[in-house]
Amino acid sequence: MTITEKILADHAGVSAVRPGDLVQVRVDAAFTHDVTAPLALETFHRIGVPRVYDREKVILVADHFVPNKDIQTAQQVKKMREFAREQGLRHFYEGGETGICHVLLPEKGLILPGQVIIGADSHTCTHGALGAFSTGVGSTDLAAVMATGEIWLKVPGTIRFEYTGTLPEWVQGKDLILHTLGRIGVEGALYRAMEFTGPVIAALPMHQRFTMANMAIEGGAKNGIMEVDDVTRAWLDERTSGPYRVFRSDPDADYESVVTIQVDGLSPQVACPSSPANVMPVSDVGPVPIDQVFIGSCTNGWLEDLRCAASLLEGRKAAPGLRLVVIPGSPWIYRKALEEGILATLLDAGAVIGPPCCGPCLGGHMGLLAEGERAVSTTNRNFIGRMGHPKSEVYLANPAVAAASAVLGRVAGPAELF
Amino acid sequence: MTIEGNVWKFGDDVDTDLILPARFLNLSDPAELAKGCFLNLRPDFIGRVQRGDVIVGGSNFGCGSSREHAPLAIREAGVGAIVAKSFARIFYRNAFNIGLPLLESEAAAEGLKEGDRVSVDLATGVIENKTSGKIWRANPIPPFMRELIQAGGLVESIRMKTHGARG
């Protein structure tokens, strides 16, 4: 069996599962945020059970439209707060304690290898980077998990992606996943597990693994997953003492297919409008003028992402007329970036720095685009109208490309700065 | 159960941002959500769609975010069913969970045209183009999903299990 199959079999209480099997599995953590929680809480009340299945394992995070952007949002978050209080939930985050759920929860040690994680957000696949089975659902499914602690799932077939070679300078996890999406398309992994393996992944730091697993959904996947190794263990050791179980794919595991990707010679990649699979090397994009650069989100809002951007923006300035928006993924990242002088560097470069939240990524709160405007963004989606006006455009890239583009006022790779 | 209405035809990869833009996500009242349905893609949709109409999509319909607001907005707008070549995974679950039936049929999604009169029989999977007389048979809904629909959706199915009766 593959890692995904082993975790699902374990949590279903059976010795083995095969792709296509329908299984009822135990859930180790279930979370929802200010967009999906209001519907989930309403549905939870309709189900009619008095308490959530486990007050330690049901987690509420206000992260999309916070600090509350308008009266409706304030009302929604109020409902979350009251629910958390009524139910005695251990984990409810808002105000100065909140960050993007997919950054905040692993950082707090709430996600561990071998677990089944269900989140009412499509980018819940992020947590597969820690060797957990983690998938996104809608509000009704989440409410059912809150009530029962279980969910039915179809066991996905697994596609194994093997990355070989050595990563060239400025090429990161973001480029690997964009390049992969460019190859397989937005439904290339529909309903499947994407298992990321190979020597390149083994050498990849944890934040870049999160970036890759984060965008598995952009290929239609149910989950992205990676094996636990020393990098994972070291990352977890700094954040949690919680015991966890490690599952590995058998050498003879049945994969639906294997995709091998040679990374020597790969350059930073850009997903052009309006699909995360419309991918090409940054040098092929051409000198597209841009109005805004956004660095942040559950894809690239990690401390190392800000550090990378700051290393290029040090002593440089965002192009005249260009808006540079930077949002750290969590309060911890914000503080670290402050202590390390990253925020000062970014401010000197002309950045506006937002409070930890999803920000302009989904075009709901802060930093939206006007008609005809273009942005380079370290986020995960560039659908039509995603970041604002339906006639605005988004180019997805890694933080180094974003920083270089900010300086040059057009889509540009970091090599152009030297 | 048969649904009959006019066809609204869409292309491939219709994402949830196109179905319902993020500025509507601070709401949860389905009637309010319906006002934003396809607003960026087809601003005329909400004014003209009629109860029982059928959306016909290409492949990967409903890709993107997990917002259940998207199928809720479609259901509340009056749409009776969606026929598409394929659906994104989370959208598929969400739609059934809230009682919006989906049928997968490449041929029907190919053959049906904007404005055609169509009937969709959920029990048999038969899709009939009343305008041209052509008939297709969709992939049957798996037994597991039929149970869910029979109970009246996921909430009702849990209620039946936890309370022993529907209500």
Interface residues (C-beta under 8 A of the other chain):
Chain A: L22 V35 T36 P38 L39 E42 T43 R46 I47 G48 V49 H64 F65 K69 D70 Q72 T73 Q76 A120 D121 S122 T124 G136 V137 G138 S139 T140 D141 A143 A144 A147 T148 W152 V186 E187 L190 Y191 I217 G220 K222 S275 L362 G363 G364 R381 F383 I384 G385 R386 P390
Chain B: D13 D15 D17 L18 P21 A22 R23 L25 N26 L27 S28 N40 L41 S59 N60 C63 G64 S65 S66 R67 E68 H69 P71 L72 S86 A88 R89 I90 R93 N94 N97 I98 F144 G153 L154 V155 I158 R159 T162 H163
